[in-house]
Amino acid sequence: MLHFELVTPEKLLRSEEVHMVTVPGTEGDFAVLEGHAPFMSTIRDGQILIQRSPGAAPESIAIRGGFAEVSAKGLTVLAEHAG
């Protein structure tokens, strides 16, 4: 499972284990699974799609601005605004 955190300047909105997260990067959407290579990307306004398990319908959360970091610990999305 992938550890996923969604953070805004106000608070930590999500911290959970999920199957996959699709993020609206400024260079295009990218999906992150457990074991993804480390990288950072700025994000554009759009929808984060959170898939809790393989084959599950994704949950969508609107975000505006910020950046995403994939590390050995998982995926952290620092959004200017979410919800």
Buried (B, 14 or more C-beta within 10 A) or exposed (E): EBBBBBBBEEEEBBEEEBBBBBBBBEEEBBEBBEEBEEEEBEBBEBBBBBBBEEEEEBBEBEBBBBBBBBEEEBBBBBBEEBE
